[in-house]
C-alpha cells in the first residue's frame, strides 16, 4: 500500500511488523496456563447502593450517564496515565488507572419495580478481556493482554463492584431504549464522544431542549453527593494523609541534596512524588515546591529554583491513594533548619490562625464560611500589631474593606476528597453557607505572603511566604485534624529537620 492510500491511523502502525498468517494466530492462542483467581468483592461495593439511591432519588424516571472518560494523548501515540472522572469513580468504586472508556448508567426503574431502597439499577458498560485465541489478545495495543495486561472478565468485574455489567458495544442501543418516554442526562466534560452520543439520541427523540442545563444539574447533584463522606471515604482520606506524611518525611530527608542542587525545588518535588507513587496512585495535584520569594506565588509549580540558606521553603503536596482520594497538606520549612526571629513571628501568626479556625469549626452550628472568618480575625490582628494595616484590624475585617487580604488573598478552606477541590459544582447554600456536618472533610490553610517587591511592608518581612495547611474531618464530637501527626509548630518543625535532614 502506498503512503498516499494509507490513512493517518494506519500510518501509526508503520513502525511495527505484525504477523498476519493463520498459522501464527493459531500458534499464539495455544498452550496458556490457567488464569489466577479473580478479584474479591471490593470494600467500597457495600457503600455504592446508598450513593446511587441518594443521587437517583433526585432524578426519578430518568436515565443518568456517568462516563469514566478516555485516554488523553500526551504526544503522538503515547497517552497520559488514565484517571477516571470523579463522579464515575465515586459511583463505581473503581480507582487507580482502571477502565478508560467505561460508562456507568443509572437505569430508572419503573413504578412497579421502584423501591425505597432503589430508584435505579446501576449498569457498568466496559470492554471485558477477550480470549487468548483472539487477535485482540496480541495485536490490540488499547485492550490486548500482551500490551496492557489481563483485563477483567465481565464476571470478575461484577464480583469486584457488585454492579450489573454490560459490554460497551451495547451502550448506544441501551441508551436509546424508550427515549421520549424516558429522559436522559449525562455528566458534561467527562467524555466528549459519550456526550455527543447522548446529544444525538436526544435530537433523534425530540429531547434536545434544555440539554445543557439538565446536564449541569446532574453534575451539580453528583458534586453535592460528595459533601458528606461515608465511613469508607473517611478511611481512605486517612490513608491518603498517612502516605502524604511519609512523603513529607522524604522531603525533609532530601534537604541536604536539595540545598546543593541548582534546581533544589525539583529535588523536593521528586522526593515527594516517589513516595506518593510507591505507596499510592501518585499525586493528587502538582506539587508546589516554592523556595524563598516563590512561596508568594500561590500556584508556583515550575519548581525550578534553588534553595537558599536563610530563606523559607513552602511545600504544598498531597498523595492520591489507589481509590483516588487525595490529601492536601502544606508545610513551610526553614532551608537552613532554623527559623529567623521574623520568620518565626510570621509562622506563629499563621499557626495561630490555623488553630483558631479549627476551634471555631468544632463548635455546633458553625457554617463553612465561619472557618475562614475565624482565621482572618487572627491574620488581621497580627498585621495591625506589626503596623502593616492602614486601618485597625476591626475596620479591615469590614466586608467593604478587607485590606488584610492583600497578604492573604485566597480562601482558608475547601472541601477535599476525590478531587483536591472537591464538590466544586455544589450550590453556595450547600457549600459556603452550609452548617458543618459530620462526615465533611475539608482543609484549613491560612497564610501570609509578603512579596519581595511589596513596599507596603517593612523590609524584614519582604520575601517571606508562609502557609500551614491541615486536613479536617467533622466527627460526632467536633472537628478533628487528621494530619496532626505531621509536625506543624515551629519547634517541632526544627526538631523534625534536625532528625531527618542529616
C-alpha positions in Angstrom: 0.0 0.0 0.0 1.4 3.4 -0.9 1.7 6.2 1.6 -0.9 8.2 -0.3 -3.5 5.4 0.3 -2.8 4.9 4.0 -4.9 6.8 6.5 -3.2 8.6 9.3 -4.4 6.0 11.7 -2.9 3.2 9.6 0.4 5.1 9.4 0.7 4.9 13.2 1.4 1.2 12.8 4.2 1.6 10.2 6.8 1.1 13.0 5.5 -2.4 13.6 5.7 -5.6 11.6 2.6 -7.6 12.8 2.4 -11.3 11.8 -0.8 -11.9 9.8 -0.8 -15.6 9.0 -3.4 -18.0 10.2 -0.6 -20.3 11.4 0.7 -17.5 13.7 -2.8 -16.7 15.0 -3.4 -20.3 15.9 0.0 -20.7 17.5 -0.1 -17.7 19.7 -3.5 -18.7 21.1 -2.4 -22.2 22.2 -1.0 -23.6 25.4 -1.6 -21.0 28.0 -1.9 -21.8 31.7 -4.8 -21.3 34.0 -5.5 -17.7 34.9 -5.1 -16.6 38.5 -8.1 -16.3 40.8 -10.1 -13.1 40.1 -10.8 -10.3 42.5 -13.0 -10.5 45.5 -15.8 -8.0 46.2 -14.3 -4.6 46.9 -14.8 -3.0 50.3 -16.4 0.0 48.7 -19.1 -2.1 46.9 -21.3 -2.1 50.0 -21.4 1.7 50.0 -22.4 2.1 46.4 -26.2 1.4 46.6 -26.7 4.2 49.2 -24.8 6.6 46.9 -27.0 5.5 43.9 -30.2 5.9 45.9 -29.3 9.4 47.2 -28.5 10.6 43.7 -31.2 8.7 41.9 -34.0 9.9 44.1 -33.4 13.4 42.7 -34.0 12.1 39.1 -36.9 9.7 39.3 -37.6 8.0 36.0 -34.6 9.5 34.2 -31.6 7.7 32.7 -28.3 9.0 34.2 -25.0 8.6 32.3 -21.6 8.8 34.0 -18.6 8.3 31.7 -15.2 7.5 33.1 -13.6 9.5 30.4 -11.0 8.2 28.0 -7.2 8.2 27.5 -5.7 11.6 26.5 -2.9 11.9 24.1 0.4 13.1 25.6 2.4 13.0 22.3 1.8 11.2 19.1 0.7 7.7 20.1 1.5 7.8 23.8 -1.1 8.7 26.3 -1.2 10.2 29.8 -1.9 7.7 32.6 -5.6 7.4 33.0 -7.6 8.9 35.8 -11.3 8.4 35.8 -13.8 11.3 36.2 -14.5 11.7 39.9 -18.3 11.2 39.6 -17.7 7.9 37.8 -15.1 6.8 40.5 -17.5 7.7 43.3 -20.4 5.8 41.9 -18.5 2.7 40.8 -15.7 2.5 43.4 -13.2 1.9 40.6 -9.9 3.7 41.2 -6.2 3.5 40.1 -5.9 3.6 36.3 -9.0 1.4 35.8 -11.3 1.3 32.8 -10.7 4.2 30.4 -13.8 4.4 28.1 -16.2 2.7 30.6 -19.6 4.2 31.3 -21.9 3.8 34.3 -25.6 4.2 33.7 -28.2 4.5 36.4 -31.1 3.0 34.6 -34.5 4.1 36.0 -36.8 1.6 37.5 -40.5 1.7 36.5 -43.2 2.4 39.1 -43.7 -1.3 39.7 -40.1 -2.1 40.4 -39.1 1.1 42.3 -38.5 0.5 46.0 -37.5 2.7 49.0 -34.0 1.1 48.6 -33.5 1.6 44.9 -34.8 4.0 42.3 -32.4 3.0 39.6 -30.4 -0.1 38.5 -26.6 0.6 38.1 -25.2 -0.9 35.0 -21.5 -0.7 34.2 -20.6 -0.7 30.5 -17.0 -1.7 29.8 -14.7 -3.7 27.5 -14.0 -7.1 29.1 -11.0 -9.1 28.1 -11.1 -11.3 25.0 -9.9 -14.8 24.7 -6.3 -15.7 24.1 -7.3 -17.0 20.7 -8.5 -13.6 19.6 -6.4 -11.1 17.5 -7.1 -8.6 20.3 -5.1 -10.7 22.7 -1.8 -9.9 21.0 -2.5 -7.1 18.4 -4.6 -4.5 20.2 -2.4 -2.0 22.0 -5.5 -0.5 23.7 -7.1 -3.6 25.1 -4.8 -6.5 24.3 -3.4 -8.6 27.1 0.1 -8.5 25.7 0.0 -4.7 25.8 -1.9 -3.7 28.9 -2.1 -6.9 30.9 -5.1 -9.1 31.7 -8.3 -7.2 31.8 -11.2 -8.3 34.0 -13.9 -10.5 32.6 -17.5 -9.4 32.9 -18.0 -11.9 35.7 -14.9 -10.7 37.6 -16.0 -7.0 37.2 -19.4 -7.9 38.6 -17.8 -9.6 41.6 -15.4 -6.7 42.3 -18.0 -3.9 42.0 -21.3 -5.6 42.8 -22.7 -3.9 39.7 -24.6 -5.3 36.7 -22.2 -5.5 33.8 -22.8 -4.9 30.0 -20.4 -4.8 27.1 -19.5 -1.3 26.0 -20.6 -2.1 22.4 -24.2 -2.3 23.6 -24.2 1.2 25.1 -25.8 3.1 22.2 -28.7 0.7 21.8 -29.4 0.6 25.6 -29.2 4.4 25.9 -31.7 4.8 23.1 -34.2 2.5 24.6 -37.6 4.1 25.3 -36.2 7.7 24.9 -39.1 10.1 24.7 -40.8 8.2 27.4 -37.6 8.3 29.5 -35.4 11.4 29.8 -31.6 11.2 29.8 -28.8 13.2 31.3 -25.0 12.9 31.1 -22.2 14.3 33.2 -20.7 17.0 30.9 -17.0 17.4 30.2 -16.1 13.8 31.2 -16.1 12.2 27.7 -16.8 14.2 24.6 -17.8 11.2 22.5 -20.3 9.9 25.1 -21.7 13.5 25.5 -22.1 13.7 21.7 -23.8 10.3 21.6 -26.3 11.3 24.2 -27.0 14.6 22.4 -27.6 12.8 19.1 -30.1 10.5 20.8 -31.8 13.4 22.4 -32.2 15.1 19.0 -33.5 11.9 17.4 -36.1 11.6 20.1 -37.1 15.3 20.4 -35.4 15.8 23.7 -32.8 18.4 22.8 -34.3 21.4 24.7 -32.6 22.4 27.9 -29.9 19.7 27.4 -27.1 21.8 28.7 -29.0 22.9 31.8 -30.1 19.3 32.5 -26.5 18.0 32.3 -25.3 20.8 34.6 -27.9 19.9 37.2 -26.7 16.3 37.2 -23.1 17.4 37.6 -24.2 19.7 40.5 -26.0 16.8 42.2 -23.1 14.4 41.8 -20.8 17.0 43.3 -23.1 17.7 46.2 -23.4 14.0 46.8 -19.7 14.0 48.0 -20.2 16.8 50.5 -20.8 14.3 53.2 -18.3 11.4 53.2 -19.3 7.9 54.3 -17.1 5.7 56.5 -15.2 4.2 53.6 -14.4 7.6 52.2 -13.1 8.9 55.5 -10.9 5.8 56.0 -9.4 6.4 52.5 -8.8 10.0 53.4 -6.9 8.9 56.5 -4.8 6.6 54.2 -4.1 9.5 51.9 -2.9 11.7 54.8 -0.6 8.9 56.1 1.0 8.4 52.7 1.4 12.2 52.4 3.0 12.3 55.9 5.5 9.7 54.7 6.1 11.8 51.6 6.9 14.8 53.8 9.4 12.8 55.7 11.1 12.1 52.4 11.0 15.8 51.6 12.8 16.7 54.8 15.4 13.9 54.3 16.1 15.3 50.8 17.0 18.8 52.0 20.8 18.2 52.2 20.9 17.3 48.5 18.3 19.9 47.5 20.4 22.7 49.1 23.3 21.9 46.8 21.3 21.4 43.6 20.8 24.2 41.1 17.1 23.1 40.9 16.6 22.2 44.5 12.9 22.8 44.3 12.7 19.8 41.9 14.7 17.6 44.2 12.0 18.3 46.8 9.2 17.7 44.3 10.8 14.4 43.2 11.3 13.1 46.7 7.6 13.5 47.4 6.4 12.1 44.1 8.5 8.9 44.6 6.7 8.1 47.9 3.3 9.1 46.5 3.7 6.7 43.6 5.2 3.9 45.6 2.5 3.9 48.3 -0.5 5.3 46.4 -1.6 6.1 42.9 0.5 9.2 42.6 -0.1 12.9 43.1 -3.4 14.4 43.9 -2.3 17.6 42.2 1.0 19.1 41.0 3.3 19.7 44.0 4.1 23.3 44.9 7.8 23.4 46.0 8.4 27.1 46.4 11.6 28.4 47.9 12.1 32.0 49.0 10.0 34.5 47.2 8.5 31.8 45.0 6.3 31.0 48.1 4.5 34.2 47.4 3.2 32.9 44.0 0.2 30.9 45.2 0.3 28.2 42.5 4.0 28.0 41.9 4.6 24.7 40.1 7.6 25.4 37.9 9.7 24.2 40.8 12.9 25.2 39.1 14.7 27.4 41.6 17.5 26.8 44.2 17.2 26.6 48.0 19.0 29.5 49.6 20.1 29.3 53.2 18.2 31.8 55.4 15.0 31.6 53.4 11.8 29.5 53.8 10.6 26.6 51.7 6.8 26.2 51.2 5.7 22.8 50.1 2.0 22.1 49.2 1.7 18.4 48.4 -0.9 15.6 48.5 -0.7 11.9 47.8 -3.6 10.3 45.9 -4.2 6.7 47.1 -5.4 3.9 44.8 -9.1 4.7 45.5 -8.3 8.2 44.1 -8.9 10.1 47.4 -6.2 12.7 48.0 -4.7 14.6 50.9 -3.7 18.2 50.7 -1.0 19.4 53.1 1.2 22.4 53.3 4.2 22.9 55.5 6.7 25.8 55.5 10.2 24.8 56.4 13.4 26.9 57.1 16.0 25.9 54.5 18.9 26.1 57.0 16.8 24.2 59.6 16.1 27.2 61.9 13.6 30.0 61.7 14.9 33.5 62.0 13.1 35.7 64.6 11.0 37.4 61.9 10.2 34.1 60.1 9.1 32.6 63.4 6.9 35.6 64.1 5.1 35.2 60.8 4.9 31.4 61.1 3.4 31.6 64.6 0.8 34.1 63.5 -0.3 31.7 60.7 -0.3 28.7 63.1 -2.5 30.7 65.5 -4.9 31.4 62.7 -5.0 27.6 61.9 -5.7 26.7 65.5 -8.4 29.3 66.0 -10.1 28.2 62.7 -10.1 24.6 64.0 -11.5 25.7 67.4 -14.4 27.5 65.6 -15.0 24.6 63.3 -15.5 22.4 66.4 -18.4 24.4 67.7 -22.0 23.4 66.9 -24.0 25.3 64.3 -20.9 26.8 62.6 -21.2 27.4 58.9 -18.4 26.7 56.4 -17.7 30.3 55.8 -17.2 31.0 59.5 -13.9 29.0 59.4 -12.4 31.5 57.0 -13.7 34.4 59.0 -12.1 33.0 62.2 -8.7 32.7 60.5 -8.9 36.2 59.2 -9.6 37.7 62.6 -6.2 36.4 63.7 -4.4 37.4 60.5 -5.8 41.0 60.6 -4.9 41.4 64.3 -1.3 40.4 63.7 -1.0 42.7 60.6 -2.3 45.5 62.8 0.2 44.8 65.5 3.1 44.8 63.0 2.0 48.2 61.7 1.2 46.9 58.3 -2.5 47.5 58.0 -3.6 51.1 57.0 -6.5 50.8 59.4 -7.4 48.8 62.5 -8.0 45.1 62.3 -11.6 45.7 63.1 -12.0 48.1 60.2 -10.1 45.9 57.8 -12.5 43.0 58.6 -15.5 45.0 57.4 -16.6 43.3 54.1 -16.2 46.5 52.1 -12.6 46.9 53.2 -10.6 43.7 53.5 -7.2 45.3 53.4 -5.6 42.3 55.1 -6.5 40.2 52.0 -3.6 41.9 50.2 -1.4 39.5 52.2 -3.8 36.5 52.4 -5.7 36.6 49.1 -7.0 33.0 49.0 -9.8 31.2 50.9 -8.9 29.4 54.1 -10.8 26.2 53.4 -12.1 23.9 50.6 -13.8 20.5 50.6 -11.4 17.6 49.9 -11.9 14.1 48.7 -11.7 12.5 45.2 -10.8 16.0 43.9 -8.4 18.2 45.7 -11.0 20.9 45.4 -13.9 18.5 45.9 -17.6 19.3 45.4 -16.7 22.3 43.3 -20.1 22.3 41.4 -22.1 22.4 44.6 -24.5 25.2 45.2 -23.3 28.0 47.5 -26.0 27.3 50.1 -24.7 23.7 50.4 -21.1 24.8 50.5 -20.1 28.2 51.8 -23.4 28.8 53.6 -23.8 25.3 54.9 -23.7 24.3 58.6 -20.8 21.9 59.2 -22.0 18.3 59.4 -20.5 15.0 60.5 -18.7 13.5 57.5 -17.5 16.7 55.9 -13.8 16.7 55.0 -12.0 20.0 54.2 -8.8 21.9 54.6 -7.8 24.7 56.9 -4.9 26.7 55.2 -4.4 30.3 56.1 -1.2 32.0 55.0 0.7 35.3 54.9 2.6 36.3 51.8 5.0 39.3 51.7 6.4 39.6 48.2 9.9 40.9 47.7 8.7 44.0 45.8 5.9 44.9 48.3 6.7 48.3 49.5 3.8 48.4 52.0 5.6 46.1 54.4 8.8 46.6 56.4 11.9 45.3 54.6 12.4 42.5 57.2 9.1 40.8 56.0 9.8 41.0 52.3 10.3 37.7 50.6 8.7 35.7 53.4 5.7 33.4 52.4 4.2 31.1 54.9 1.2 28.7 54.6 0.2 25.9 57.0 -2.5 23.5 55.8 -4.1 20.6 57.5 -6.9 18.2 56.6 -10.0 18.2 58.8 -13.0 15.8 59.3 -16.1 16.7 61.2 -17.0 14.0 63.6 -19.8 13.5 66.1 -17.7 15.3 68.7 -16.3 18.2 66.6 -13.6 18.9 64.2 -10.6 16.5 64.0 -7.3 17.5 62.4 -6.4 14.1 60.7 -3.0 15.5 59.7 -2.0 16.4 63.2 0.9 13.9 63.2 2.8 15.9 60.6 5.0 18.4 62.5 3.5 21.8 62.5 4.7 24.0 65.4 7.9 26.0 64.7 9.8 24.0 67.4 8.5 20.6 66.1 9.5 21.6 62.5 13.0 22.5 63.6 13.3 19.2 65.5 11.9 17.3 62.5 14.5 18.8 60.3 17.3 18.1 62.8 16.3 14.5 62.9 15.8 13.7 59.2 17.8 16.3 57.2 21.2 14.9 58.1 
